Amino acid sequence: MAMGCSKLLLFTYLGLQFLVPFTLAADPFFQSNCRSEPGNFTANSTYKANLDTIFSQLNRTSLTDFNFGFYNLSVGESTDDQINAVALCRGDRTQEQCNTCLNEAITDLKQRCPLNKEAIGWHEFCTLRYANRVIYGEMQSTPGSCLISGQKASNPDQFNLALDNLLNNLSGQAAAAGSLRKYAANNSELAAGLFQNVYAMMQCTPELSEEDCRACLTAAKGGISSCCFEETGCRVLRPSCFLRFETNLFYQNAVALPSPAPPTSTDESKQNRTGETEKTT
């Protein structure tokens, strides 16, 4: 399936880049995919009731456990009526921002995919998907969508080289990150003396293996050539991952992850014994 692509008015898109770090108004560039193949449900069905339960569990008042912006939910006993949902917030979003984003994504998906059994919604700060099948742990790189800035690079050769190197580095960092979050963001100077940077971000759902995350990000990176080649700004959106790049800073510092637990007294004793043995030999 071809990946959809939306061309945005440059002044609107760039103007929002400066606003979004400070406010989380509804995303005017929300992207969705209402899957027709799995079929539809009826308004008074058990499936509808289960989906409403999923939405209520994702409601901001219920999300007391932040879980670093990743949620895996399942409701329903019957195979026909069971719903599985996965929600992922961007790695630089706080719990409050994540909750707000998910609520907006729920509202948009209810409007755009009111009776679809399977749907995906891409908000600027989060992704929400649900289906009548297992999606947790399943890498999925289609269907997809993308958004472009509408502005071409004035120095495409330098821009593409810097972007390619940056995305290769970030995809490796994101894929190799731990099970709490697979996220990486950084910037690179286009070329010496140009005084211009490209900023990029890549993220996968964290339950994926390193191999699957890397494969998803590679597929997303491959979508640049068909969607936003030589554009100075783009979001490539996939079910299990996404990437974004701009020539202005659009991300914040990543939300801190917990420090590794200190070794237990048993572990310390074992280390001491090991050390004594090694010294003896």
ZADO-1210 file (C-alpha; in nm, 4 decimals, padded with zeros to 6 digits):
<atoms>
<atom x="00.0000" y="00.0000" z="00.0000" code="MET" pos="1"/>
<atom x="00.1394" y="00.3374" z="-00.0954" code="ALA" pos="2"/>
<atom x="00.2208" y="00.5698" z="00.1877" code="MET" pos="3"/>
<atom x="00.0018" y="00.8783" z="00.1983" code="GLY" pos="4"/>
<atom x="00.1647" y="01.2189" z="00.1994" code="CYS" pos="5"/>
<atom x="00.0219" y="01.5549" z="00.2982" code="SER" pos="6"/>
<atom x="00.1718" y="01.8796" z="00.1751" code="LYS" pos="7"/>
<atom x="00.1395" y="02.1559" z="00.4308" code="LEU" pos="8"/>
<atom x="00.1396" y="02.5303" z="00.3972" code="LEU" pos="9"/>
<atom x="00.4893" y="02.6328" z="00.4929" code="LEU" pos="10"/>
<atom x="00.4030" y="02.9324" z="00.7075" code="PHE" pos="11"/>
<atom x="00.1431" y="02.7346" z="00.9023" code="THR" pos="12"/>
<atom x="00.3692" y="02.4342" z="00.9560" code="TYR" pos="13"/>
<atom x="00.6729" y="02.6320" z="01.0610" code="LEU" pos="14"/>
<atom x="00.4649" y="02.8592" z="01.2790" code="GLY" pos="15"/>
<atom x="00.3361" y="02.5602" z="01.4712" code="LEU" pos="16"/>
<atom x="00.6897" y="02.4339" z="01.5253" code="GLN" pos="17"/>
<atom x="00.7537" y="02.7297" z="01.7550" code="PHE" pos="18"/>
<atom x="00.4228" y="02.6910" z="01.9357" code="LEU" pos="19"/>
<atom x="00.4089" y="02.3198" z="02.0067" code="VAL" pos="20"/>
<atom x="00.6771" y="02.3043" z="02.2783" code="PRO" pos="21"/>
<atom x="00.4616" y="02.5342" z="02.4907" code="PHE" pos="22"/>
<atom x="00.1078" y="02.4212" z="02.4154" code="THR" pos="23"/>
<atom x="-00.0645" y="02.0998" z="02.3174" code="LEU" pos="24"/>
<atom x="-00.3653" y="02.2268" z="02.1279" code="ALA" pos="25"/>
<atom x="-00.5381" y="01.9718" z="01.9040" code="ALA" pos="26"/>
<atom x="-00.3043" y="01.8692" z="01.6227" code="ASP" pos="27"/>
<atom x="-00.4343" y="02.0156" z="01.2924" code="PRO" pos="28"/>
<atom x="-00.2152" y="01.7690" z="01.1033" code="PHE" pos="29"/>
<atom x="-00.3458" y="01.4559" z="01.2766" code="PHE" pos="30"/>
<atom x="-00.3081" y="01.1547" z="01.0466" code="GLN" pos="31"/>
<atom x="-00.5210" y="00.8408" z="01.0580" code="SER" pos="32"/>
<atom x="-00.5737" y="00.5120" z="00.8820" code="ASN" pos="33"/>
<atom x="-00.9126" y="00.3441" z="00.9202" code="CYS" pos="34"/>
<atom x="-00.8528" y="-00.0178" z="00.8240" code="ARG" pos="35"/>
<atom x="-01.1354" y="-00.1563" z="00.6095" code="SER" pos="36"/>
<atom x="-01.0117" y="-00.5165" z="00.5751" code="GLU" pos="37"/>
<atom x="-01.0962" y="-00.6290" z="00.9330" code="PRO" pos="38"/>
<atom x="-01.4507" y="-00.5006" z="00.8909" code="GLY" pos="39"/>
<atom x="-01.6762" y="-00.2821" z="01.1041" code="ASN" pos="40"/>
<atom x="-01.8609" y="-00.3160" z="01.4335" code="PHE" pos="41"/>
<atom x="-02.2137" y="-00.2009" z="01.5167" code="THR" pos="42"/>
<atom x="-02.3028" y="00.0797" z="01.7528" code="ALA" pos="43"/>
<atom x="-02.4546" y="-00.1408" z="02.0249" code="ASN" pos="44"/>
<atom x="-02.2138" y="-00.4342" z="01.9989" code="SER" pos="45"/>
<atom x="-01.9853" y="-00.5903" z="02.2589" code="THR" pos="46"/>
<atom x="-01.6928" y="-00.4752" z="02.0446" code="TYR" pos="47"/>
<atom x="-01.8074" y="-00.1149" z="02.0821" code="LYS" pos="48"/>
<atom x="-01.8369" y="-00.1581" z="02.4587" code="ALA" pos="49"/>
<atom x="-01.4866" y="-00.3060" z="02.4762" code="ASN" pos="50"/>
<atom x="-01.3453" y="-00.0230" z="02.2677" code="LEU" pos="51"/>
<atom x="-01.5068" y="00.2307" z="02.4995" code="ASP" pos="52"/>
<atom x="-01.3404" y="00.0519" z="02.7909" code="THR" pos="53"/>
<atom x="-01.0030" y="00.0830" z="02.6155" code="ILE" pos="54"/>
<atom x="-01.0631" y="00.4536" z="02.5654" code="PHE" pos="55"/>
<atom x="-01.1651" y="00.5032" z="02.9267" code="SER" pos="56"/>
<atom x="-00.8506" y="00.3284" z="03.0456" code="GLN" pos="57"/>
<atom x="-00.6463" y="00.5689" z="02.8348" code="LEU" pos="58"/>
<atom x="-00.8326" y="00.8651" z="02.9765" code="ASN" pos="59"/>
<atom x="-00.6041" y="01.1117" z="03.1546" code="ARG" pos="60"/>
<atom x="-00.7688" y="01.0514" z="03.4946" code="THR" pos="61"/>
<atom x="-00.6838" y="00.6805" z="03.4678" code="SER" pos="62"/>
<atom x="-00.3210" y="00.7104" z="03.3596" code="LEU" pos="63"/>
<atom x="-00.1651" y="00.7278" z="03.7021" code="THR" pos="64"/>
<atom x="00.1212" y="00.5030" z="03.5942" code="ASP" pos="65"/>
<atom x="00.3124" y="00.6913" z="03.3240" code="PHE" pos="66"/>
<atom x="00.5089" y="00.3858" z="03.2093" code="ASN" pos="67"/>
<atom x="00.7352" y="00.6254" z="03.0142" code="PHE" pos="68"/>
<atom x="00.4706" y="00.6892" z="02.7527" code="GLY" pos="69"/>
<atom x="00.3925" y="00.3332" z="02.6435" code="PHE" pos="70"/>
<atom x="00.0690" y="00.1431" z="02.7042" code="TYR" pos="71"/>
<atom x="-00.0444" y="-00.2044" z="02.6055" code="ASN" pos="72"/>
<atom x="-00.4112" y="-00.2764" z="02.6756" code="LEU" pos="73"/>
<atom x="-00.6466" y="-00.5657" z="02.6016" code="SER" pos="74"/>
<atom x="-01.0180" y="-00.5989" z="02.6704" code="VAL" pos="75"/>
<atom x="-01.2591" y="-00.8825" z="02.5891" code="GLY" pos="76"/>
<atom x="-01.2714" y="-01.2591" z="02.6287" code="GLU" pos="77"/>
<atom x="-01.4251" y="-01.3649" z="02.2968" code="SER" pos="78"/>
<atom x="-01.1966" y="-01.3872" z="01.9946" code="THR" pos="79"/>
<atom x="-01.4471" y="-01.1918" z="01.7889" code="ASP" pos="80"/>
<atom x="-01.4861" y="-00.9101" z="02.0416" code="ASP" pos="81"/>
<atom x="-01.1398" y="-00.8788" z="02.1929" code="GLN" pos="82"/>
<atom x="-00.9601" y="-00.5491" z="02.1341" code="ILE" pos="83"/>
<atom x="-00.5868" y="-00.4969" z="02.1702" code="ASN" pos="84"/>
<atom x="-00.4489" y="-00.1438" z="02.1855" code="ALA" pos="85"/>
<atom x="-00.1018" y="00.0068" z="02.1875" code="VAL" pos="86"/>
<atom x="-00.0301" y="00.3714" z="02.2652" code="ALA" pos="87"/>
<atom x="00.3077" y="00.5413" z="02.2402" code="LEU" pos="88"/>
<atom x="00.3989" y="00.8958" z="02.3384" code="CYS" pos="89"/>
<atom x="00.7044" y="01.0763" z="02.2146" code="ARG" pos="90"/>
<atom x="01.0117" y="01.0323" z="02.4314" code="GLY" pos="91"/>
<atom x="01.0319" y="01.4017" z="02.5178" code="ASP" pos="92"/>
<atom x="00.6722" y="01.4281" z="02.6450" code="ARG" pos="93"/>
<atom x="00.5781" y="01.4430" z="03.0138" code="THR" pos="94"/>
<atom x="00.2946" y="01.2396" z="03.1644" code="GLN" pos="95"/>
<atom x="00.0543" y="01.5337" z="03.1469" code="GLU" pos="96"/>
<atom x="00.1429" y="01.6035" z="02.7844" code="GLN" pos="97"/>
<atom x="00.1128" y="01.2348" z="02.7004" code="CYS" pos="98"/>
<atom x="-00.2311" y="01.2121" z="02.8601" code="ASN" pos="99"/>
<atom x="-00.3511" y="01.5196" z="02.6733" code="THR" pos="100"/>
<atom x="-00.2224" y="01.3836" z="02.3445" code="CYS" pos="101"/>
<atom x="-00.3911" y="01.0459" z="02.3888" code="LEU" pos="102"/>
<atom x="-00.7230" y="01.2107" z="02.4697" code="ASN" pos="103"/>
<atom x="-00.7005" y="01.4175" z="02.1538" code="GLU" pos="104"/>
<atom x="-00.6073" y="01.1092" z="01.9503" code="ALA" pos="105"/>
<atom x="-00.9093" y="00.9226" z="02.0914" code="ILE" pos="106"/>
<atom x="-01.1394" y="01.2101" z="01.9966" code="THR" pos="107"/>
<atom x="-01.0000" y="01.2278" z="01.6435" code="ASP" pos="108"/>
<atom x="-01.0177" y="00.8521" z="01.5873" code="LEU" pos="109"/>
<atom x="-01.3781" y="00.8402" z="01.7091" code="LYS" pos="110"/>
<atom x="-01.4638" y="01.1006" z="01.4478" code="GLN" pos="111"/>
<atom x="-01.2606" y="00.9595" z="01.1596" code="ARG" pos="112"/>
<atom x="-01.2970" y="00.5847" z="01.2174" code="CYS" pos="113"/>
<atom x="-01.6278" y="00.5606" z="01.4087" code="PRO" pos="114"/>
<atom x="-01.7084" y="00.1958" z="01.3271" code="LEU" pos="115"/>
<atom x="-01.3776" y="00.0485" z="01.2109" code="ASN" pos="116"/>
<atom x="-01.2525" y="-00.2511" z="01.4077" code="LYS" pos="117"/>
<atom x="-00.8937" y="-00.1496" z="01.3408" code="GLU" pos="118"/>
<atom x="-00.7497" y="00.1998" z="01.3243" code="ALA" pos="119"/>
<atom x="-00.4267" y="00.3953" z="01.3662" code="ILE" pos="120"/>
<atom x="-00.3951" y="00.7606" z="01.4633" code="GLY" pos="121"/>
<atom x="-00.0760" y="00.9660" z="01.4506" code="TRP" pos="122"/>
<atom x="-00.0769" y="01.2818" z="01.6600" code="HIS" pos="123"/>
<atom x="00.2320" y="01.5012" z="01.6670" code="GLU" pos="124"/>
<atom x="00.3148" y="01.3765" z="02.0164" code="PHE" pos="125"/>
<atom x="00.1681" y="01.0243" z="02.0265" code="CYS" pos="126"/>
<atom x="00.0455" y="00.7250" z="01.8290" code="THR" pos="127"/>
<atom x="-00.2641" y="00.5216" z="01.9123" code="LEU" pos="128"/>
<atom x="-00.3682" y="00.1999" z="01.7429" code="ARG" pos="129"/>
<atom x="-00.6168" y="-00.0758" z="01.8163" code="TYR" pos="130"/>
<atom x="-00.7204" y="-00.3975" z="01.6450" code="ALA" pos="131"/>
<atom x="-00.9043" y="-00.7276" z="01.6826" code="ASN" pos="132"/>
<atom x="-00.5705" y="-00.9138" z="01.6664" code="ARG" pos="133"/>
<atom x="-00.2383" y="-00.9271" z="01.8452" code="VAL" pos="134"/>
<atom x="-00.0335" y="-00.6122" z="01.7817" code="ILE" pos="135"/>
<atom x="00.1913" y="-00.6038" z="02.0895" code="TYR" pos="136"/>
<atom x="00.5371" y="-00.7252" z="01.9955" code="GLY" pos="137"/>
<atom x="00.4483" y="-00.7445" z="01.6264" code="GLU" pos="138"/>
<atom x="00.6584" y="-00.5102" z="01.4138" code="MET" pos="139"/>
<atom x="00.4401" y="-00.3401" z="01.1559" code="GLN" pos="140"/>
<atom x="00.5788" y="-00.0914" z="00.9043" code="SER" pos="141"/>
<atom x="00.2620" y="-00.0508" z="00.6958" code="THR" pos="142"/>
<atom x="00.0286" y="00.1254" z="00.6449" code="PRO" pos="143"/>
<atom x="00.2008" y="00.4613" z="00.6766" code="GLY" pos="144"/>
<atom x="00.1642" y="00.8300" z="00.6223" code="SER" pos="145"/>
<atom x="00.3861" y="01.1353" z="00.6049" code="CYS" pos="146"/>
<atom x="00.3793" y="01.5106" z="00.6428" code="LEU" pos="147"/>
<atom x="00.6146" y="01.7494" z="00.4657" code="ILE" pos="148"/>
<atom x="00.7123" y="02.1108" z="00.5208" code="SER" pos="149"/>
<atom x="00.6769" y="02.2105" z="00.1565" code="GLY" pos="150"/>
<atom x="01.0194" y="02.3762" z="00.1509" code="GLN" pos="151"/>
<atom x="01.3010" y="02.2271" z="-00.0542" code="LYS" pos="152"/>
<atom x="01.6595" y="02.2316" z="00.0670" code="ALA" pos="153"/>
<atom x="01.8667" y="02.5025" z="-00.0971" code="SER" pos="154"/>
<atom x="02.1759" y="02.2817" z="-00.0728" code="ASN" pos="155"/>
<atom x="02.0303" y="01.9316" z="-00.1319" code="PRO" pos="156"/>
<atom x="02.3588" y="01.7424" z="-00.1589" code="ASP" pos="157"/>
<atom x="02.4914" y="01.8632" z="00.1763" code="GLN" pos="158"/>
<atom x="02.1476" y="01.8340" z="00.3347" code="PHE" pos="159"/>
<atom x="02.0877" y="01.4758" z="00.2215" code="ASN" pos="160"/>
<atom x="02.4349" y="01.3646" z="00.3284" code="LEU" pos="161"/>
<atom x="02.4028" y="01.5177" z="00.6745" code="ALA" pos="162"/>
<atom x="02.0496" y="01.3817" z="00.7166" code="LEU" pos="163"/>
<atom x="02.1441" y="01.0319" z="00.6054" code="ASP" pos="164"/>
<atom x="02.4363" y="01.0141" z="00.8476" code="ASN" pos="165"/>
<atom x="02.2264" y="01.1524" z="01.1314" code="LEU" pos="166"/>
<atom x="01.9392" y="00.9097" z="01.0748" code="LEU" pos="167"/>
<atom x="02.1763" y="00.6129" z="01.0517" code="ASN" pos="168"/>
<atom x="02.3247" y="00.7052" z="01.3891" code="ASN" pos="169"/>
<atom x="01.9871" y="00.7682" z="01.5523" code="LEU" pos="170"/>
<atom x="01.8318" y="00.4456" z="01.4248" code="SER" pos="171"/>
<atom x="02.1127" y="00.2476" z="01.5839" code="GLY" pos="172"/>
<atom x="02.0773" y="00.4357" z="01.9131" code="GLN" pos="173"/>
<atom x="01.6998" y="00.3994" z="01.9256" code="ALA" pos="174"/>
<atom x="01.7034" y="00.0297" z="01.8340" code="ALA" pos="175"/>
<atom x="01.9712" y="-00.0507" z="02.0935" code="ALA" pos="176"/>
<atom x="01.7915" y="00.1340" z="02.3738" code="ALA" pos="177"/>
<atom x="01.6310" y="-00.0620" z="02.6559" code="GLY" pos="178"/>
<atom x="01.2823" y="-00.2045" z="02.6952" code="SER" pos="179"/>
<atom x="01.1487" y="00.1108" z="02.8663" code="LEU" pos="180"/>
<atom x="01.1968" y="00.3369" z="02.5654" code="ARG" pos="181"/>
<atom x="01.3471" y="00.3098" z="02.2168" code="LYS" pos="182"/>
<atom x="01.4008" y="00.6749" z="02.1328" code="TYR" pos="183"/>
<atom x="01.6824" y="00.8958" z="02.0045" code="ALA" pos="184"/>
<atom x="01.7110" y="01.2589" z="01.8982" code="ALA" pos="185"/>
<atom x="02.0030" y="01.4758" z="01.7965" code="ASN" pos="186"/>
<atom x="02.1255" y="01.7249" z="01.5382" code="ASN" pos="187"/>
<atom x="02.4035" y="01.7583" z="01.2844" code="SER" pos="188"/>
<atom x="02.5645" y="02.0505" z="01.1056" code="GLU" pos="189"/>
<atom x="02.4956" y="02.0352" z="00.7334" code="LEU" pos="190"/>
<atom x="02.8490" y="02.1303" z="00.6363" code="ALA" pos="191"/>
<atom x="03.1330" y="02.3388" z="00.7709" code="ALA" pos="192"/>
<atom x="03.0678" y="02.7073" z="00.7194" code="GLY" pos="193"/>
<atom x="02.6974" y="02.6769" z="00.6341" code="LEU" pos="194"/>
<atom x="02.5862" y="02.7560" z="00.9910" code="PHE" pos="195"/>
<atom x="02.2752" y="02.5422" z="00.9540" code="GLN" pos="196"/>
<atom x="02.1742" y="02.2264" z="01.1388" code="ASN" pos="197"/>
<atom x="01.9309" y="01.9458" z="01.0732" code="VAL" pos="198"/>
<atom x="01.7455" y="01.8082" z="01.3761" code="TYR" pos="199"/>
<atom x="01.5991" y="01.4577" z="01.3816" code="ALA" pos="200"/>
<atom x="01.4117" y="01.2169" z="01.6056" code="MET" pos="201"/>
<atom x="01.3392" y="00.8436" z="01.5744" code="MET" pos="202"/>
<atom x="01.1335" y="00.6158" z="01.7982" code="GLN" pos="203"/>
<atom x="00.9915" y="00.2620" z="01.8091" code="CYS" pos="204"/>
<atom x="00.7453" y="00.0986" z="02.0425" code="THR" pos="205"/>
<atom x="00.9765" y="-00.0299" z="02.3186" code="PRO" pos="206"/>
<atom x="00.8613" y="-00.3923" z="02.3280" code="GLU" pos="207"/>
<atom x="01.0179" y="-00.4545" z="01.9865" code="LEU" pos="208"/>
<atom x="01.3500" y="-00.6326" z="01.9624" code="SER" pos="209"/>
<atom x="01.6534" y="-00.4360" z="01.8507" code="GLU" pos="210"/>
<atom x="01.6339" y="-00.6093" z="01.5122" code="GLU" pos="211"/>
<atom x="01.2643" y="-00.5310" z="01.4620" code="ASP" pos="212"/>
<atom x="01.3035" y="-00.1702" z="01.5700" code="CYS" pos="213"/>
<atom x="01.5917" y="-00.1210" z="01.3314" code="ARG" pos="214"/>
<atom x="01.3902" y="-00.2828" z="01.0491" code="ALA" pos="215"/>
<atom x="01.0943" y="-00.0525" z="01.1130" code="CYS" pos="216"/>
<atom x="01.3122" y="00.2586" z="01.1196" code="LEU" pos="217"/>
<atom x="01.4879" y="00.1451" z="00.8028" code="THR" pos="218"/>
<atom x="01.1486" y="00.1155" z="00.6329" code="ALA" pos="219"/>
<atom x="01.0537" y="00.4622" z="00.7581" code="ALA" pos="220"/>
<atom x="01.3835" y="00.6035" z="00.6358" code="LYS" pos="221"/>
<atom x="01.3218" y="00.4413" z="00.2981" code="GLY" pos="222"/>
<atom x="00.9927" y="00.6291" z="00.2770" code="GLY" pos="223"/>
<atom x="01.1746" y="00.9619" z="00.2594" code="ILE" pos="224"/>
<atom x="01.2646" y="00.9149" z="-00.1071" code="SER" pos="225"/>
<atom x="00.9014" y="00.8668" z="-00.2118" code="SER" pos="226"/>
<atom x="00.7475" y="01.1241" z="00.0182" code="CYS" pos="227"/>
<atom x="00.9798" y="01.4043" z="00.1146" code="CYS" pos="228"/>
<atom x="01.3083" y="01.3783" z="-00.0724" code="PHE" pos="229"/>
<atom x="01.5079" y="01.7028" z="-00.0392" code="GLU" pos="230"/>
<atom x="01.2418" y="01.8532" z="00.1890" code="GLU" pos="231"/>
<atom x="01.3781" y="02.0450" z="00.4875" code="THR" pos="232"/>
<atom x="01.1102" y="01.9006" z="00.7173" code="GLY" pos="233"/>
<atom x="00.9196" y="01.5733" z="00.7238" code="CYS" pos="234"/>
<atom x="00.7408" y="01.3244" z="00.9480" code="ARG" pos="235"/>
<atom x="00.7355" y="00.9624" z="00.8283" code="VAL" pos="236"/>
<atom x="00.4769" y="00.7695" z="01.0271" code="LEU" pos="237"/>
<atom x="00.4518" y="00.3918" z="01.0633" code="ARG" pos="238"/>
<atom x="00.2453" y="00.1785" z="01.3050" code="PRO" pos="239"/>
<atom x="00.5475" y="00.0593" z="01.5060" code="SER" pos="240"/>
<atom x="00.7821" y="00.3537" z="01.4634" code="CYS" pos="241"/>
<atom x="00.8288" y="00.7024" z="01.3238" code="PHE" pos="242"/>
<atom x="01.0932" y="00.9534" z="01.2287" code="LEU" pos="243"/>
<atom x="01.0956" y="01.3284" z="01.1967" code="ARG" pos="244"/>
<atom x="01.3481" y="01.5871" z="01.0834" code="PHE" pos="245"/>
<atom x="01.3493" y="01.9675" z="01.0615" code="GLU" pos="246"/>
<atom x="01.5972" y="02.2509" z="01.0214" code="THR" pos="247"/>
<atom x="01.4778" y="02.4027" z="01.3482" code="ASN" pos="248"/>
<atom x="01.4770" y="02.2500" z="01.6968" code="LEU" pos="249"/>
<atom x="01.1393" y="02.0808" z="01.7526" code="PHE" pos="250"/>
<atom x="01.2068" y="01.8457" z="02.0451" code="TYR" pos="251"/>
<atom x="01.2789" y="01.8888" z="02.4141" code="GLN" pos="252"/>
<atom x="01.5048" y="01.6936" z="02.6469" code="ASN" pos="253"/>
<atom x="01.3938" y="01.3346" z="02.6820" code="ALA" pos="254"/>
<atom x="01.2023" y="01.2461" z="02.9966" code="VAL" pos="255"/>
<atom x="01.4489" y="01.0889" z="03.2391" code="ALA" pos="256"/>
<atom x="01.4409" y="00.7127" z="03.2789" code="LEU" pos="257"/>
<atom x="01.4982" y="00.5543" z="03.6213" code="PRO" pos="258"/>
<atom x="01.8533" y="00.4771" z="03.7240" code="SER" pos="259"/>
<atom x="01.9516" y="00.1098" z="03.7296" code="PRO" pos="260"/>
<atom x="01.8745" y="-00.0554" z="04.0617" code="ALA" pos="261"/>
<atom x="02.1769" y="-00.0778" z="04.2933" code="PRO" pos="262"/>
<atom x="02.3199" y="-00.4268" z="04.3450" code="PRO" pos="263"/>
<atom x="02.1655" y="-00.6245" z="04.6293" code="THR" pos="264"/>
<atom x="02.3689" y="-00.7419" z="04.9266" code="SER" pos="265"/>
<atom x="02.3637" y="-01.0914" z="04.7761" code="THR" pos="266"/>
<atom x="02.5082" y="-00.9587" z="04.4492" code="ASP" pos="267"/>
<atom x="02.7750" y="-00.7636" z="04.6371" code="GLU" pos="268"/>
<atom x="02.8668" y="-01.0708" z="04.8409" code="SER" pos="269"/>
<atom x="02.8916" y="-01.2755" z="04.5223" code="LYS" pos="270"/>
<atom x="03.1123" y="-01.0109" z="04.3642" code="GLN" pos="271"/>
<atom x="03.3358" y="-01.0069" z="04.6721" code="ASN" pos="272"/>
<atom x="03.3685" y="-01.3823" z="04.6676" code="ARG" pos="273"/>
<atom x="03.4462" y="-01.3756" z="04.2976" code="THR" pos="274"/>
<atom x="03.7067" y="-01.1059" z="04.3528" code="GLY" pos="275"/>
<atom x="03.8721" y="-01.3035" z="04.6346" code="GLU" pos="276"/>
<atom x="03.8823" y="-01.6151" z="04.4194" code="THR" pos="277"/>
<atom x="04.0365" y="-01.4271" z="04.1311" code="GLU" pos="278"/>
<atom x="04.3014" y="-01.2783" z="04.3595" code="LYS" pos="279"/>
<atom x="04.3807" y="-01.6223" z="04.4984" code="THR" pos="280"/>
<atom x="04.4319" y="-01.7726" z="04.1540" code="THR" pos="281"/>
</atoms>
